[in-house]
């Protein structure tokens, strides 16, 4: 299975890569399948069934709305988030779904949007879409949103293939041991090795341009997060904090004002809060590698760009490539899905990726880079996914800020060493997988355990 940096980093919308981005992509793919079968024009009824975690927390994550937008022909990387509310309101008022954005199909929400309290075997994030015509069934398929916006259909699930990309990479690796061996054998840095692999799909110019597009989207997300104030949607009455914190930090930068010795860390907190508040509000952001953990990588990269001298676009490119190498290992050997292994798979993976990216651009050896990733992931093991109210707000927003600081510390610790560490990165990733398998389902993005049921008014 070949995984690209552009698979792990994707422009999308909040609040969840597995519950919003994935379902929207799945529904859009279903529409494509109807076109390929030449039955789109014959559809007279659409039924949506959300299973498992998509059923349990789908409303809070906007899964139902995301599926509708996908059926209307929208894709998460291109949709205008501000238009979603109006389209959903119109559908509910008229009981009409505009399939592919142009074909009116009756859709009664209470009948055709079904939440099924049942886990399907392949993955807890499952949805079945059914299209019927005058003569009965036209097409039916089940899709699994396996984390980070990745989508697997039933045929892929049956074959055990989560990704049909079988591209042959010049430096293919499935473990940190293999990655380090290739770097040593060919005298390559991790970013250089990843660049060579990426050239299988795109030219170097396209790769660099695409990664800078991702960086600009991250910057725009932070800027939006610093502008907006007020209460986040969803009913928890969580107040945005980034804008106020930003004003406070700007005051510290004024002449003759004594600033906090921890101001750098506060800026990291600010960047992460800004991203995840935008994500919680359903704004435009970059899945990195998931939405629930989307603030960690941009916060760490913003930290480097703000507090380092002589920063270049090459730093940004190398950061993304090196971070993706660790993301590939986490996805191949464990999971980046909170519904599958808990938040250790989202925040833990993102923390390890950010630590690796920062280490690379600070001059780490491949061994030091893997050590940084190991430290970042190891100290997120066992982290549960227990969002209050099924919303990506509490504890998710603060959790990103904490993990971003942790990633920076992991990189600094690794750079002070020689790359040797007691427990290998591969073993920590396997431990994350095994811990997720042992973790009770109520702690894996169902909002049926942990903080989700312990929230009390103080």
N, C-alpha and C positions, 0 to 999 in steps of 0.2 A: 504494500500500500504506500503510494507516494503522496506525501503531504507537502503543500507549498506554504510559504510564509503568508500568502494571500488567502489561504484557507483558514488560518488561525486569526488573522486580522482582517475584519470585514466592516465596511461602513454599514450601519443599520440604524434601528431605532430602539428606544427603551420600551419596557423596563427589563426584558429578559431575552437572552439569546436563545435559550432552549424553549421558552414559553411564548415568546413573541416573534422573534426573527425566524426561528425554525418553522413554527406553524404557518406563518405567512408564506414562506418559501414553499412549504409542502402544498399548500392550497394553490399557489401559482403553478407549481409543477403538475398538479391535478388538472388544471385548466389546459395546460400544454398537452397533457395526455388525451384530453377530450378532443382537442384540435387534431392531433396525430391520428386518432381513430375516426376522425371525420364525423363526430356525433355531437359536437358542441351546439350546433343549431337546433338539435332535436331535444335538448334538455328541458324538462318541464318541472323537475323537482330536484332539490339538493338537500341532502341530510348530512349533518356534521355530528360525529361522535368523538368526544374527548375522554380519554382513559387515564387512569392512574394519577400521576402528579399533575398532568394537564387538567384533569377534572378537579383535583383537590385544591389547587392554587391558581387555576387558569383564569378565573375572573379577576383576581387581584393582579395577575401578570398581564391581563389584556389578551389572553390567548383566543378567546371567542372573537373579539374584534379583529385580531390579526388574521384569523382564518377567513373572515368575511372579506377583508381587504385583499387577501391573496386570491380569493375567488373572483374578485372584481378586477383581477389582472395586475394588481400592484405588487412590487417587489420591495423588500426592506431597504435596499441601498438607494432606491430612487424615489420612494414615496415622500410626500410632504406630510410630516406628522401632524401639522395643524389642521389638515383636512379630514382626519379619521373621524373625529367626533361628529362632524356634520353628516358624513356618509352613514354612520351607524344610526344616528337619529332619524334620518330620512328612511332608512330601511325599516326601522321599527314602526314608524308612523304609517308606512304604506304597505308593509308586508311584502315588499318587492326587493329582490336581490338583482342587481345589474351584473350578470355573469360576464366576465371578461370586459366589464365596463360598458357593455352595449346591449346585452340581451336580457330583457326582463323575465325573471323567474320567480314564481311565488315562494316566499320564505317566511313562515310563521315561527318566530324565535322560540316560543315555548314548545313547539313541536319538533322543529328541525335542528335546534342546537341542543344536543343531549350531553349531559355530564354523567359519565358512567364510573361508578366507584369500583373499579376493577383494574388490576394490573395485567397487561399482556406480557407474555413470556420474554420477548426480546429486550424490551426496555420500558421503564415506567412512564416515559413521555411518549404516549402513543395517541394517534388519531386516525379514525376511519372516515373517508369521504365517499359518499354514494350519490351517483347521478342516475336519475330515472327519466324515461321518456314515455311516450304514449303506449308503447308495447312492453314496458317494464324496465328492467335494469339495463343501463347503457354502459356504465363503468363503475367499478368499486376498487378502492385500494386503501391500504393501511400504511401510514408513515410514522416513523420514529424520529423524534427530535433528540439527537443523542448528545447535545451539548455544543456550545459555541456556534450555533446556527447550522451545524451539520445535520443533514436529513438523509434517512435511509428508508427506502420503500420496502414493501413486503417481499418482493423478489430478492432484493439484496439481503434482507434479514434471513430469508430461508436458506440462502447460499452461504450465509456467514460472512458475507462481504460487506463491510461498512463503507467502502469507497472503491469505485470501479476504476480509479486511476492506476494503471499498471505501468506508468512511465518508468523507463530504466534510468536511474540516476547514476552519475559517475562516482559518487561517494555515498552510496546508500548505507544507512545505519538504523538499527533498531534498539540499540543500547548505548549507554554512555561509554562502556568499554570499547565498543566498535567505533564510536565517534572519536574518542581519544586516540585509538590506534590509527585511524585514518589521518588524523591531524599530524601525528608523529611520523607516520610513514611518508607522507607527502609534504611535510614541512608547511602545514597550513594552519592559519588561525581559524577559529570556528566560523567567523563571518565569511572568510574566504571560501571555506568549504561549502557553506550554505549558498553563497553566490553562484558557485559552479553548478550546484544542483538546480538552482532556480533557472539557470540558462537553458535547461531542458524545455521549459515552457515559454520563456520570454527572453528578449535581448537584454543585455545589461542596462541599456538606456531605459527600456520599459520598466525594468525592475526598480531602478533608482527613482524614476518618475512616479511609479505606483506607490512606493513606500513614502515618498514625500507628500503624495496626496493623502495618505493615511495620517501622516503627521499633521498636516494642515487641518484635517478634520478633527483630530484630537485637540489642536490649539483652539479651533472654533468652538468646540464643546466646552472647553474651560472658560473661554470668553463669555459664552452664553450663561454658564453657571455663575459667573461673577456679576452678571447683570440682574438676574431674576431674584426676586424676594417673595415672601409670602408663605402660604401653606401648600404643601405637596398634596396632590390629589389622592383619593383612596379612603378617606375617612379617619385616619389615625391622627390627623391634625399635626403632623410633623412639620416643623418650621424650617425653611431653608436657612442655612447659616453662612454659606460661602461669601455672599456679598458683604455682610457685616464684618466678617473676619478679614476680608480683603481691605476694607477701609481702615481697619485697625492696624494691619501690617503696613499699609502705606504711611500711616502716621509715624510709625517707628523709623521709617526711612527719611524723615524730614531732618534738616540740620538742627543741631542742638537738642535733639530728642534721644534719650538713652534707650536703646533697643534691647530686647531680650537676647540673651546669649543663645537661646534656643530658636531664634527666629527662622533659621534655615529649615528646621523641622516643622515649624508652623506653616511655612510656605508649602512644604510637601503635603501637610494635612489639608491646606487650602485647595491645592490642585485636585487632590483626590475627592474631597467633598464636592467641589464644583462639578466634576464629571458625574459622580453618582447621584447628585441631586437632579441633574439634567436627565440622567437615565431613568430615575424614579418618576420623573414627570413625563416620560415618553418622548423625550427629545432625540435629536440626531446625535449619534456617538459611534465609536468604533468598538466592536466586539474584540476583547483583548485578554484572554481568548474567549471570555464569555461577557455578557452584560453585567451580571452580578458582581464581577471582579474587574470591571472595565476601567476603574479609576486608578489602579495600582501602577500599571505600565506608563500611562501618560504622566502621572505624578512624578515618578522617578526620572523620566526623561526630561520633563520640565525642570526638575531640580538640577539636573546636570547642565541644561542649557542656560539656566539663570545664574548659577553659582560657579561656572567654569569659565576659563579664559580661552579665547581662540577656538570657539565651537564652530563646527562646519556641518554641511549637509551629509558629509561622509560619516560623521558620528551617528547621525540619525539612522542612516542605512545600516551601519554595522550593529547598532543597538537592536533594531528590528530583526535582523537576520540571526543574531546570536540568541535572542529571546525565543525566536521561533524554533531553534534547534532543541531547546529544552521543552517547549510546548509539544513538539512532535513526540519526544520520548514519553511525556505524560499521557498523551492521547493514545499512543500505540500500546503502552504497557499498563495503563490504569484507566483513567477517565478524567475528563474535564467537566463532567456533568454533575451538578449538585443533586439531581434526582437519583443518580446512580451511586455516588460515593460520598455525598455530603459536601459541605462547603470546602473541605480540604482539596477537592478536585477543582474548584473554581478559584478561590482566593489563594489556596496553597500553590497551585500551578502558576497562577499569575505572579505571585511573590517570587517563586523560583525563576520564572522567566525574566522578571525585572532585574533580579539580582545578577543573572547571567548577562543581560544586555548591558547593564552598568559596568560590570567587571570587564567586559570586552573593550569598551571605549575608554576605560581607565588603564588599559594595557595588560590585562591579566593573561596568563598562559591558559591554554585549554584546560589544564588540570585545575588551576585556580578558579576558572569559570565554573567548572562542574562542582567544585567545592562550594562556591557561593550559592549555586542552585540547590545543592543538597541542604545547606544550612537554612535557606529560605523555606524549602518544602518541609524539612524535618520538624520545624517548630510551628507548623500548621497541621500536623497529623492529628486526626481525630476531630477536626473542626466540623461541627454539625451545620446543616442547612435548615434553619428553623425560623423563617421569616414571619414576623408578627402580622397577622391579618392576610397572609399570602402576598404581601407587598414587598417590593425590593427596597425597603427603607430602614427598618429596625430588625436586626443590627447591621444590615448590609452596608449602609453608607459609611458609618464610622469604621467598620471592619476593613474597608479599603484603605482608609487613612493609616490605620495601625499597620497593615501589611506593607504599605509603601515604605514607611519608615523602617520596618523590619528588613525589607529587601536591600535598602541602602546599607544598613548595618551588616547584613550578610556579606555584601560585596566588600565592605571595608575589612571585615574579619578575614575573608579569604585572601585578599590582597596582602595581608600581613603574614600569610603563611606561604608554604611551598606547594600547596595543592593537595597535600596528603590529608586524608580524613579517615576517621575510625570506621564509619559506616558509609558505604559507597552510595552515589546518587541512584544507581540502579536498584539497590536494596531499599532505599527510602521510597522510591516510586512503587516498588512491589508492595511495600508495607502500606502505602496509601490504598492500593487496590484491595489488599486483604482486609484492612480496617474498614473500608467501605462495604465489603461483603458481609462483615460481621455487624455493621451498624444497623440498628433497628430502622425499619422503613419510616417510622414516625419522625426520624431525625433527618430525612432526606427529601426536603422540599415538598412536604405535605402539609406543613403548618399544624401538625397534630401532636407535636412534642416540643420539649425544650422551651426556649423563650416564647415561642408562639402561643403556648398555653399557660405560661407563667407571668404574662404581662398583667400587672395589677396597678390600679390607680393609687399613687402614693400621696 
